[in-house]
Amino acid sequence: MRFVVRRLLLFVAALFGLSVVVFAALRILPGDVASIMAGVNAPPEKAAQLREQLGLNRPLVIQYLDWMGALLHGDFGTSILTGRSVTSLVASRASITFPLIILGLLIALAIGLPLGCAAVLARSARVRAAFHVLAIIGGAVPALWSGLLLILLFGKGTGLVGILPSQGFPMDGWTTPGRALLALILPALSVGIIVGASLMRYTRSALGDLADSGYIDMARSCGMTRTQAVLRVGLRLATPQLVSVIGLTFASMITGVMVIENLFALPGIGNGLVTDVGNRDLIAVQSELFLLAAFFLGVGLVVDVLHRILDPRLKSADTVSEVAA
Amino acid sequence: MSNTMRKVCSPGAGETAAHTVAHKPLRRFSIVLRSIWRRGEGKFTLIVLALWLAVALVSLVWTPQSLWTTDGYHVWAKPSASHWLGTDGTGADVFSWLMAGSRTNLLIVVLTVALSAVWGLALVAAMVARTPALAGTSVVVVDALISIPTVLIALILAVPLGASIAVIVVACGFGYGLNLARVARPAALLAARSAYVESARANGASGRRVLVSHIIPNILPVLAVQLSLSAGTAVLAESGLTYLGIGVPSGVPSWGHSLATSVKLINVFPLTVLWPGLIVTVVVVALNVFGDVLRDAVDPVANPALRQAVAQSAGAADNATTNPSAAPVARNTGVSEIAEDDGEGAER
């Protein structure tokens, strides 16, 4: 319990620090929103008037407190360029990005976990080497390229087996779930393959360390075969570590799929953020960055707590050290 | 390559001790290079990296077509004798741009690795500092910052800077430096609290001297792996960021630029898509594997030839003697320390 409280305090402190960093980073930009909105040829008075209107010429501390106060009330501001509220912008983008990364993660798990186990269980050195090569190559492929190759293979119009849509998301969104899901298959595959390779490496190293440990010897001396011991005892022991990795992978995929969203013309979170940065849409970028950072920190918090629950050894180690102290 | 190195670098047996010490770095370098070359995957990485360097240098003086020749009549052309991989939307030669891209990527990788090494080592020094407040704060700060993805840092930087090489280098160098610090901390801490550092301090060694002659040698294997990984990841990051328009500015050749161009060429001549991605993949594989072979080669415990050289020069040098003999101990216990540290990390 003390652990959770301490972790929560750190979370809040980090969140506060991040908000300051994000705010400060965006205020030192040379070209500000007002002059961009006013247009290239507009007279400077117009930009000044806009600046006044948006409150951009107030002291920075006031601006920051204003923003923070609104955030605490759940108001993330309004995108200056589109006039939509950041909340609705992010919500509509998230409705594409989250299904995409969940699908991608499922594909990655379906690839990574079995291959990682197989790499540990393989008896012949040659097969193990082949798995090793596979993992290394999988981790070296640029996301853009895996997407391009999949388009070449399966994309409608360009592909050898042109069966899947490779551009855009249906306008009516999830009201036609079949078409929406179909549009996500290729992007999710391109991400899933790459993330799968990294999950495979983690699984292999976590299981591989355990396979040489006393736990497995013990299980085998109780009559399990090596395969049984690794899959039953080893996987359970590796679970806390793997859950941590999978959680953090999930978080990093939000920005990791940026390139893929762009390639497949999906209006997701990453793609939207890049557009807003390009437009210097200050308010939107600021709140979006904050939300993303909060999400990363939040996932980190959940992962740490989960890790503790799944691995009771940490807790007992803690009590021992507390008693000792 | 290794033959010339051998001729130049290995001093004869009859040379004076002073001479040997003067040649020490070069000699160790040649030993490391030779032990990498001896392994199959080491040969592969050295060849790929040497080719990369060669192409980058050649592209400075020669490319099949000038980068800036644009030919309005041959826009989106298919591969031909004069344009080996076709032309892009402005009629520029795709192959020449791909070739010239290697120098930009080389520059980015060198700068990123240098920045992450300096920043990472500074953090390591702070984390193992003897002032508890400094050490404690830096550990917490690294833990907090490490969860921010590189792309986000790049996006924040891109707001004021626009698309530029600096965005890639600073964002990647910053992020990878944090990783480096976190991974290297256990081994560095072990060295910093060791008896030989204690005795060096008692003899009046400064903090910087302890860092350079005791801590860095102990974390050299970790450094080798982490920096090579950073190099590979920087190449991948370049391609992604440049494609998104916040990396290498348009008009500057880079592999990310070539990949982005190949996206547009997919409807013209699909096979063009293969090349830039293939080059990036091969180079990143080579860099990642290079980390592993380099780790084994720079580790006196794993590399007998180097151990011998270190022991010889340690006999000649003064108080460095404690270091190589302590290295095996430090390495072995370093593993359990890492495992313990995972527990601690989760606790925070």
Contacts between the chains, C-beta under 8 A, distances in Angstrom:
chain1	res1	chain2	res2	distance
A	3	B	347	6.3
A	6	B	348	7.6
A	7	B	348	7.2
A	10	B	140	7.4
A	10	B	144	7.3
A	10	B	348	6.8
A	13	B	144	7.9
A	14	B	144	4.4
A	17	B	144	6.9
A	18	B	148	7.6
A	22	B	156	6.8
A	25	B	156	4.5
A	25	B	157	7.6
A	25	B	159	7.1
A	25	B	160	7.7
A	26	B	156	7.2
A	26	B	159	5.7
A	28	B	160	5.6
A	29	B	159	5.0
A	29	B	160	3.9
A	30	B	160	6.1
A	136	B	285	5.7
A	136	B	288	5.9
A	136	B	289	6.6
A	137	B	281	6.8
A	137	B	285	5.9
A	139	B	284	7.8
A	139	B	288	6.9
A	140	B	232	6.7
A	140	B	236	7.5
A	140	B	280	7.8
A	140	B	281	5.0
A	140	B	282	7.9
A	140	B	284	3.7
A	140	B	285	4.5
A	140	B	288	6.3
A	141	B	277	7.3
A	141	B	281	5.2
A	142	B	236	5.4
A	142	B	239	4.6
A	142	B	240	6.8
A	142	B	259	6.6
A	142	B	277	6.0
A	142	B	280	5.2
A	142	B	281	7.1
A	142	B	284	8.0
A	143	B	240	6.5
A	144	B	239	6.1
A	144	B	240	6.6
A	144	B	243	5.5
A	144	B	259	5.4
A	144	B	260	7.7
A	144	B	263	7.3
A	144	B	277	7.2
A	145	B	239	7.9
A	145	B	259	6.6
A	145	B	273	7.8
A	145	B	276	7.7
A	145	B	277	3.1
A	145	B	278	8.0
A	145	B	280	6.9
A	145	B	281	6.9
A	148	B	259	7.9
A	148	B	262	7.0
A	148	B	263	6.4
A	148	B	266	6.6
A	148	B	273	4.9
A	148	B	277	6.6
A	149	B	273	7.3
A	149	B	277	7.3
A	151	B	266	6.7
A	152	B	266	7.0
A	152	B	270	5.4
A	152	B	273	6.2
A	157	B	267	7.9
A	158	B	266	5.8
A	158	B	267	6.4
A	158	B	270	6.2
A	241	B	342	7.9
A	244	B	346	7.6
A	248	B	147	7.7
A	251	B	147	7.7
A	252	B	149	5.4
A	255	B	149	4.8
A	255	B	151	4.3
A	255	B	152	6.0
A	256	B	149	7.5
A	256	B	151	7.6
A	258	B	151	6.2
A	258	B	240	7.2
A	258	B	244	6.2
A	259	B	240	4.8
A	259	B	243	5.7
A	259	B	244	6.4
A	262	B	243	6.9
A	262	B	244	6.2
A	263	B	243	7.9
A	263	B	263	6.7
A	270	B	151	7.8
A	273	B	155	6.4
A	274	B	155	7.2
A	274	B	244	5.2
A	274	B	245	7.0
A	274	B	246	7.1
A	277	B	155	5.3
A	277	B	158	5.7
A	277	B	159	5.7
A	277	B	246	7.0
A	278	B	245	6.6
A	280	B	159	6.7
A	285	B	155	7.9
A	285	B	159	6.7
A	289	B	152	6.6
A	289	B	155	7.2
A	289	B	156	6.6
A	292	B	152	6.3
A	293	B	148	6.3
A	293	B	152	7.0
A	296	B	147	5.0
A	296	B	148	6.5
A	296	B	149	7.1
A	297	B	144	8.0
A	297	B	147	6.1
A	300	B	147	4.9
A	304	B	346	5.5
A	304	B	348	7.7
A	307	B	346	4.9
A	308	B	346	6.5
A	311	B	346	7.9
A	313	B	343	7.9
A	314	B	343	5.3
A	314	B	346	6.1
A	314	B	347	6.8
A	317	B	343	6.0
A	318	B	347	6.6
